[in-house]
Amino acid sequence: MRRTLIPRRWAAPEVNDESSAATDQGIQRIMSPALKIAFCSLAVLALAAFSACVSGLRGAAQPAKTPQACGTPPGLILAQTPRGGAGAGDDVRPGGRIAWSRSSGQRADLEVLTRDFFAAGRPQLSFDATRVLFLGRPTAADATNVWEMDLGSRQTRQITHAAADCTAAIYLSTLYTITADAPTPQICYCTKEPDDVSALYTCLPDGGGVRRITFGPNPASDPCLLSDGRLLFTSHTASPAAGLDASPQNTNAIGARLFTVNTDGTDVSLFAEGDASAVPGDACETADGRVFFVERKPPASPSGRQASTLVAVARTRSLRTRQVIREFAGPLGRLAAQADGTLWLSTAATYESPGGITLFDPASDRCTMLYESEEWSISAAGPVEARPAPAGRSSRVDDKADYGFLYCLDSYLSDRPEASRIERGQIKRIRVFTSAPAAQREKMLSEFDVETDGSFFLQVPARTPLRLQTIGDAGAVLQNMQSWLWIMPREARGCIGCHEDRELTPPNRHVIALRKPPHLIPGADAQTGPGKWPTITTPIPVERGEEQ
Amino acid sequence: MNPTLRRLTMLLSLLAGGVAAWGQALPLYVGREVCLGCHGTPAGPPACKLEPIPAHDRAYSVLDSPQAEEIAVLTGGVGSPTQDLVCLGCHAAASDVGPRWTAPTFQIAGGVQCESCHDAGSLHVQLKRRTDGDDAYSPNRIQRGERGTCKRCHTPRLSHDEVLKRGFGRAPADRRYKTPTKVLVDRDGALIVCCEHSDSVLFVDPQTGSVVREIEVGRRPGAAALSPDGRTLYVSNRLSNSVSVIDRQASKVVAQIAVGAEPHGLSTDSAGKRLFVLNTGQDSISVVDTAAQRETKRLAAGVGPWALVRDDASQRFLVTNVRPNPTGFREPHTTEISVIDEEQAIVERRLDAADANMVQGIAAVPGRRVTLFTLMRTKNLVPITRVAQGWTTTNGLGVIWPDGTIDQVLLDEPNSYFADPTDVAVSPDGRIALVAGGGVNEIAVVDIEKLLATIRDATPHDRAEVLPNHLGMSGRFVVKRIPVGANPRSVAFSPDGRRAYVANALDDTLSEIDPAKLAVVRAIKLGGPGEISEIRRGERLFHNASISFGSEFSCRSCHPDGHVDGLAFDIEADGLGMHPVDNRSLRGITDTGPFKWEGTNPTLQRQCGPRFAVFFTRLAPYKPDELDALVRYICTIERPPNPYREAAGLTLSQRRGKMIFERSVDNAGQPIPENQRCVTCHANAYRASAGKAMIGSTMWLDEPAEIDLTSFQHEEEGQVGVVHFYSERLTMASFDIAHLTGVQAGRPYLHNGGAMALEELWTRFNAFDAHGMTNDLTRRQFNDLIAYLWTL
């Protein structure tokens, strides 16, 4: 017998059992028609204003096709999972499903969109609100992959065919390369390859053109597209206490931070860090340029509850504007931003409280319950409304190449305390390390002289985790880069200094290193061969660093 | 009198007048009739092998047509095609020498004539009569008029194809835009607006927001200043090289005062007796006697003087300059703030704004003896590999203290830049400054006390190294960014400080700001057409920084007024740190393809499309219709009139220079190989030709594979390696043959900006005569050659 699809206490006669559609008076009860009309009107107005602002002078912006324009009514899309714990990394539990509520009339109805799936979750609406990207498992034997549904026809199609489970998928804006005919839309998803960590990938809407874009030894998760076209994601930093297992499932894997990366994998940069004991994720950006995300603390005991903190930063000054917005005693699901700056918070059903959707206004700190269910946890929810597509990006990356460039203008520039003790002239050499997958081992790739002005210029293996050390006289380690970066093929990554202030711009100087050919840094395999990963003699303390 | 005798008499009298200081006669153009006097008779010498070509006869007259006008627009012409040197270069003979060097028998209306191919005929006639021979290597030899000569003009011209084949014509709206670039508020609160496109000044009633009067002035009015009594308005006309004097009571222009090239900022002294006019196209400052209404003195400014403000306490004017002063090859630049002693009308001091460029707007802070100016800090020495963290350019404010010390701060935020700050105004109470962000369509509100406190509280190290480079500092003193109209270029406060007005150049409006609310309270329409033409759309795209990640820069950031910023850049595509390339002007470039120094981009669409997105803006490239609009606008970027050309034509020195430019024998009388003659490559109406040439300019940083740069030392940059490359017979690179129109305003020179002045092309970079045979030239000949080149 099929489980009922709606909260029991608001259960109403199903209007179409064949289509698994059901009426959910609960939504209606919480959101009165007047409130809904006002709410939607405000959202549409704010969206229109934001859209006009963003489109600016790039010519007359093409109006996004709204669901109304396509003949589909507005409403909300939500992901439901059976009661018992929704949260990060737990989006596609058996029985999980995606539903669409067209709550615009007198009777709200809830239509399950993924009734043919064993499990489905983590929906994301396309920019024009005509399609939904989601994670789905047709049967219990299938891996979780990325699917897309046309909201008009309800037709679904499989986009990815990954062997391992995908854990997230979002729409990206367009990407353009010099060899392409035109910019192409992209999709980002998160999965992992055998013997490797979870990483972000991009592909075309048809699933082709797969490209991995994160290469740190630590797992990446929770991608979110910012309005400026950068991709925000969580990097789970391994710690000795976690046995260097930084997987999202390892609750001891502390120290995760948010990074940004361009959609072609270039320019990975720290975005925000905060509570060292929490894992940030599930970010979303509001129209006023604030980025909200959830920091989840692992339960203090096996029987304890995961606490959640809602945090906001300004997108433009994310490292300096961290603000704790609200503490939540229980686990929070995904966030969704309204055009008016309000947030949709999804919560899990627990023994103490029902799952539901809460409309949260950060300005007034007011929460309004939109929907609640004692039977279902809500892992994600968002309004069915068009939103502006972030700016597309152009890429220099050439997938045919196996190298990139890394240069530093002045290795003496640093905001780390230990750097203040380094006098000009002390840095003699630079060491380059790489890491095996999962950050369990690392080895030195090369060591070379630094220029007298502190600059250096390297040709490095692409798609490879890299970490540097500055070396003084007699081989003394002066500075350790305590995190990882990677260079994409043909990317030319410039650094101003070694862990310099992230808001400092480069000095306009033609440094000595750039008057010479780059030092060639061999790949790991070129040195010791595959599989040989000697542990370095000087252990590198794994701390909270700068890059992933 | 017998016609032949009359011709001969006329010639002899002209030749007598054309005797030059070299002891030689300089040639005059005599006109078709004189040529045919001999060559057109059965008994005379052989006539031209070509049959008469009717189109050649009509070549001049067709310039007086609507189609020719549209073609001229697409080549950046600013006047009638019949007066435009580029047009005349193919459509008439003797155009570049001017009437001073033509005989009365010469009629420019004759179009393409004998002398178009064979050059000036007077000496030919003289030689023939004197020696009855033609010295094959004489410097005065008549040119043979070879087939290659035809190709100088008979080559595909995009401008012509667009009009004649594809029917391009400007939209009616293109003739009606206002384009307000300067707003003033008089002491009664009335608004005065200079409108660049309509060549007029508008007077706006601040109460009703309506235009009450429009007065036509010269071409492209860019700035205005009131006399101390407010009765006279002076308007600088950028393309007329003049200042219009408007009697406000009579509401009419009462005088036009000739000044230097491209006048922009101007101001009277405190007594109203002198007017200081900044000639941004000529790096000079005209001092005008307002009573006599004539220029009495000219001062040397920095490069591209733009705006000025009077410091009442010191009775000095502070002058901004757009482009940096020349520095060493790949050395950091500095831009000059010129200090003028008002009483003596002299440049008393030259302050350096280190690492700054595009220094434009300037305003004094009442009661504080502090002056603010807008600036950019372009990172031209750093490879353009990122558009984040201010990697390509930053935008900010400079502060000049009473002792001349200059501090700089940024108005940018991380990944939210304040591109193209163009003007600054300070409230009468000295509390806030409003800065126009031309590229982001915003006004930044700066709390001046907080700004000054930020600077005062910083250590000397931080003032020098951190404040000018830190994107986070703006949060301390920029209290708000106010969205305004398209491309704000000028901002001014009302005398009572209750209102401020912003001139939005590209939507023909003023934004009225309430400084108390820090918000726009009204948009004042100035009367331009509501529609947006393709060219206008392209102009907006050109000036809008949303094309780059974080709005870090616009096209205009490096091409102010479609020209150059005077910097050479390190672009990623050709190697990091290597192959610096000089920025090139966009003025009149339609027919000068291929583009890029490597000459690899056949069209502007290619130049501005994918490559620009991938290597510069890092955002999605322009959509096809956007790209077409942008290119259309770029094709219309105007070529200002050349200040070094007299209406009568070339001076004697310039005429001699032209002969050197076209010479085929050296000073020893030896023939110059064709590929070492200036005119071989710089051949057509633009003094260019399609293709590339190896001119021996390969330097350090151009060809890293050929030399061991590990021994390359900083102090050796002065040698730049040209001699090394040539003498060692290392591989030399070929570069696009640069067109020479407007070359006087285009420094630095060469593909990498290595030559800071034209002279250096030959004195530093042409040791082996690879860039034309010049090592035999005397100092005076160099001067003549340069004098001629400056007229192009």
HADDOCK unambig.tbl for C-alpha pairs under 7 A between the chains (distance, minus, plus):
assign (segid A and resid 57 and name CA) (segid B and resid 540 and name CA) 6.90 0.50 0.50
assign (segid A and resid 57 and name CA) (segid B and resid 541 and name CA) 6.63 0.50 0.50
assign (segid A and resid 57 and name CA) (segid B and resid 544 and name CA) 6.98 0.50 0.50
assign (segid A and resid 58 and name CA) (segid B and resid 541 and name CA) 6.64 0.50 0.50
assign (segid A and resid 59 and name CA) (segid B and resid 626 and name CA) 6.89 0.50 0.50
assign (segid A and resid 175 and name CA) (segid B and resid 620 and name CA) 6.85 0.50 0.50
assign (segid A and resid 176 and name CA) (segid B and resid 620 and name CA) 6.23 0.50 0.50
assign (segid A and resid 177 and name CA) (segid B and resid 614 and name CA) 6.77 0.50 0.50
assign (segid A and resid 178 and name CA) (segid B and resid 610 and name CA) 6.05 0.50 0.50
assign (segid A and resid 178 and name CA) (segid B and resid 611 and name CA) 6.72 0.50 0.50
assign (segid A and resid 178 and name CA) (segid B and resid 614 and name CA) 6.54 0.50 0.50
assign (segid A and resid 183 and name CA) (segid B and resid 620 and name CA) 6.82 0.50 0.50
assign (segid A and resid 228 and name CA) (segid B and resid 550 and name CA) 6.96 0.50 0.50
assign (segid A and resid 316 and name CA) (segid B and resid 413 and name CA) 6.55 0.50 0.50
assign (segid A and resid 316 and name CA) (segid B and resid 414 and name CA) 5.17 0.50 0.50
assign (segid A and resid 316 and name CA) (segid B and resid 415 and name CA) 5.64 0.50 0.50
assign (segid A and resid 316 and name CA) (segid B and resid 416 and name CA) 6.36 0.50 0.50
assign (segid A and resid 317 and name CA) (segid B and resid 414 and name CA) 6.15 0.50 0.50
assign (segid A and resid 391 and name CA) (segid B and resid 619 and name CA) 6.72 0.50 0.50
assign (segid A and resid 391 and name CA) (segid B and resid 620 and name CA) 6.99 0.50 0.50
assign (segid A and resid 392 and name CA) (segid B and resid 619 and name CA) 5.59 0.50 0.50
assign (segid A and resid 392 and name CA) (segid B and resid 620 and name CA) 4.69 0.50 0.50
assign (segid A and resid 393 and name CA) (segid B and resid 618 and name CA) 5.74 0.50 0.50
assign (segid A and resid 393 and name CA) (segid B and resid 619 and name CA) 3.94 0.50 0.50
assign (segid A and resid 393 and name CA) (segid B and resid 620 and name CA) 4.62 0.50 0.50
assign (segid A and resid 394 and name CA) (segid B and resid 613 and name CA) 6.02 0.50 0.50
assign (segid A and resid 394 and name CA) (segid B and resid 614 and name CA) 5.04 0.50 0.50
assign (segid A and resid 394 and name CA) (segid B and resid 618 and name CA) 4.76 0.50 0.50
assign (segid A and resid 394 and name CA) (segid B and resid 619 and name CA) 4.91 0.50 0.50
assign (segid A and resid 394 and name CA) (segid B and resid 620 and name CA) 5.15 0.50 0.50
assign (segid A and resid 395 and name CA) (segid B and resid 614 and name CA) 5.55 0.50 0.50
assign (segid A and resid 395 and name CA) (segid B and resid 618 and name CA) 6.58 0.50 0.50
assign (segid A and resid 396 and name CA) (segid B and resid 614 and name CA) 5.78 0.50 0.50
assign (segid A and resid 396 and name CA) (segid B and resid 615 and name CA) 6.96 0.50 0.50
assign (segid A and resid 492 and name CA) (segid B and resid 385 and name CA) 5.90 0.50 0.50
assign (segid A and resid 493 and name CA) (segid B and resid 385 and name CA) 6.73 0.50 0.50
assign (segid A and resid 494 and name CA) (segid B and resid 385 and name CA) 6.93 0.50 0.50
assign (segid A and resid 503 and name CA) (segid B and resid 389 and name CA) 6.43 0.50 0.50
assign (segid A and resid 503 and name CA) (segid B and resid 414 and name CA) 6.34 0.50 0.50
assign (segid A and resid 503 and name CA) (segid B and resid 470 and name CA) 5.72 0.50 0.50
assign (segid A and resid 503 and name CA) (segid B and resid 471 and name CA) 5.11 0.50 0.50
assign (segid A and resid 503 and name CA) (segid B and resid 472 and name CA) 5.77 0.50 0.50
assign (segid A and resid 504 and name CA) (segid B and resid 389 and name CA) 6.89 0.50 0.50
assign (segid A and resid 504 and name CA) (segid B and resid 469 and name CA) 5.74 0.50 0.50
assign (segid A and resid 504 and name CA) (segid B and resid 470 and name CA) 4.55 0.50 0.50
assign (segid A and resid 504 and name CA) (segid B and resid 471 and name CA) 6.12 0.50 0.50
assign (segid A and resid 505 and name CA) (segid B and resid 389 and name CA) 5.47 0.50 0.50
assign (segid A and resid 505 and name CA) (segid B and resid 390 and name CA) 5.00 0.50 0.50
assign (segid A and resid 505 and name CA) (segid B and resid 391 and name CA) 6.23 0.50 0.50
assign (segid A and resid 505 and name CA) (segid B and resid 469 and name CA) 5.15 0.50 0.50
assign (segid A and resid 505 and name CA) (segid B and resid 470 and name CA) 6.05 0.50 0.50
assign (segid A and resid 506 and name CA) (segid B and resid 391 and name CA) 6.07 0.50 0.50
assign (segid A and resid 508 and name CA) (segid B and resid 332 and name CA) 6.48 0.50 0.50
assign (segid A and resid 508 and name CA) (segid B and resid 379 and name CA) 4.98 0.50 0.50
assign (segid A and resid 508 and name CA) (segid B and resid 380 and name CA) 6.82 0.50 0.50
assign (segid A and resid 508 and name CA) (segid B and resid 381 and name CA) 5.53 0.50 0.50
assign (segid A and resid 508 and name CA) (segid B and resid 382 and name CA) 6.07 0.50 0.50
assign (segid A and resid 509 and name CA) (segid B and resid 332 and name CA) 6.33 0.50 0.50
assign (segid A and resid 509 and name CA) (segid B and resid 381 and name CA) 5.41 0.50 0.50
assign (segid A and resid 509 and name CA) (segid B and resid 382 and name CA) 6.41 0.50 0.50
assign (segid A and resid 510 and name CA) (segid B and resid 330 and name CA) 6.46 0.50 0.50
assign (segid A and resid 510 and name CA) (segid B and resid 381 and name CA) 5.00 0.50 0.50
assign (segid A and resid 510 and name CA) (segid B and resid 382 and name CA) 6.22 0.50 0.50
assign (segid A and resid 514 and name CA) (segid B and resid 576 and name CA) 6.35 0.50 0.50
assign (segid A and resid 514 and name CA) (segid B and resid 577 and name CA) 4.41 0.50 0.50
assign (segid A and resid 515 and name CA) (segid B and resid 577 and name CA) 5.70 0.50 0.50
assign (segid A and resid 515 and name CA) (segid B and resid 578 and name CA) 6.62 0.50 0.50
assign (segid A and resid 515 and name CA) (segid B and resid 701 and name CA) 6.68 0.50 0.50
assign (segid A and resid 515 and name CA) (segid B and resid 709 and name CA) 6.86 0.50 0.50
assign (segid A and resid 516 and name CA) (segid B and resid 709 and name CA) 5.50 0.50 0.50
assign (segid A and resid 516 and name CA) (segid B and resid 710 and name CA) 5.98 0.50 0.50
